[in-house]
Each structure stands twice: as structure tokens, then as C-alpha cells.
Amino acid sequence: MAMHLLRQTRMSKEKLYDLIDEIETAMFTTRRADGRLVSRPMATQKRADGADLWFVTARESEKLVEIGDDPHVNLAYYKDRTREWVSISGVARIVDDRAKVRELYQPNWRAWFPDAGNPADGTADDPRIVLIAVDVEMAMYLEVNKPQAAVLFEVVKGIITGSTPDVGEVKRL
């Protein structure tokens, strides 16, 4: 597998967005105070100024304590159909800005913030809602450059021969 290093440019960020656009959920990894890593699925929100990637969470979430202790995070995305993956290293910030929450707000957030009485009603003004902004430092990804049948053949060949399947190129942004 060939490794490529690309400078962080607008084009490489667009490439990153292209890679993850069809993947709704990332495994969002933080480090606990005891040093252990913990991952949880989180939906990537629409793009907006102020950060490379946005996530929404509850103010009382343990992940906010973890980010406060160590802001370095990893985001892992995987396309089951193609076996392509993206691993993003970045720095997270907690954003408690009502204007930004209103800008990013989606009605489906109410599933995670049910009406608990005024003002905690699951709307963009719900004080339980905070954002996590992630600034990307590096991304690695597998770009599959073969048809699915060829990928399957490579995997089966690898099982039979004990060789590593050649399914695509691992690249770095």
C-alpha cells in the first residue's frame, strides 16, 4: 500500500469532506482521566464556519469532561459497502454558543433532547444542548480503486495464500 502526504489545503479539506459525506456516523474517541480510550457513535453535523467538523451533545455528557482534560480526539468513519475507511486526528473544543447551535440545529435532535419542561424543550434554545467543534490535524484513509468483485477476489486470495489483500491505497491528508 502506498502512503501519500498532502498539505492541508482547501482541496485536501474538500477531499476529506467528500470521503465522509455519505457516512452519517463517526466513532468519536476521547481519552478518560485514567488514560483509557473510549469511543461512541456520534452523528457528524452539517459543515459550518468555526470548525472543520461539528457534533452535538448534552451538557452533562462525560465526553465533555474528557475533552476538557485532553482535547485530542479521533474520529473513525467506515463505509461497509466499499470497505473504505477514514481516521481523523483532531483537537476538540466545547462550543456553548446559542447562535451556532441555532445555525446547526436539526429537528431530529429532539430525539436526544426530549421535552423536559421549559426551557429544556429540545429546541435550539434548549440549554442542555452544546456543540463539539473539531479542528482536523491529520486524516488517513483507504481509497478503494477497484471494483467490488476485485476487492472480494483479493480478500479471498489473501485468505487462501496468506498474503495481504491489495484492495486500495492508504493515503494521508
Secondary structure, 3 states (H helix, E strand, C coil): CCCCECCCCHHHHHHHHHHHCCCCEEEEEEECCCCCEEEEEEECCCCCCCCCEEEEEECCCHHHHHHHHCCEEEEEEEECCCCEEEEEEEEEEEECCHHHHHHHCCHHHHHCCCCCCCCCCCCCCCCCEEEEEEEEEEEEEEEECCCHHHHHHHHHHHHHHCCCCCCEEEEEC
